[in-house]
Amino acid sequence: MNEKNIELCEYGYRKTSAPSMLASGGYGPCVVIGMYDRKTKTGYMIHEPHIHFSDLEAMIVKIIDDAGNASRLKIVTSGNALFFDEDIDMEDLRRHHDEVKKQVTETLEKYFNKRQIEYRWLSDGESDELILDINTGKFYSAEEFDEEFL
């Protein structure tokens, strides 16, 4: 990505303003949360592989404090795909998967109206990338981005 475009890595958090693009980098089982402030044209993104060990609530509060108004934020969250092999107890993995989804959903819905949030949970074995065009406030999957820009 060029210098106006920022790509996160795992355990990443970034904030940027127009005219940049903000991309999560590839993810599957990781959780990615993108937020866009339509008034200031500012984007925020979190790429967290172990969301259950992180302080998601503190990260959300930091973004809200920076934005100054939670109601202006548009939120897209994705990831949490199941990846497994034969050595893993599927019941434990599925339980963990459900707990992560519940934690993220409850935390976001504690601070934001449900209408502000779009959930794009991945299916088992899927991977993707979340890209935010700061100029327009539009969130793209990797496929949507390729279709529109390539």
Secondary structure by P-SEA (a helix, b strand, c coil): ccccbbbbcccccccccccbbbbccccccbbbbbbbcccccbbbbbbbccccccaaaaaaaaaaaaacccccbbbbbbcbbbbbcccccaaaaaaaaaaaaaaaaaaaaacccccccccccccccccbbbbbcccccccccaaaaaaccc
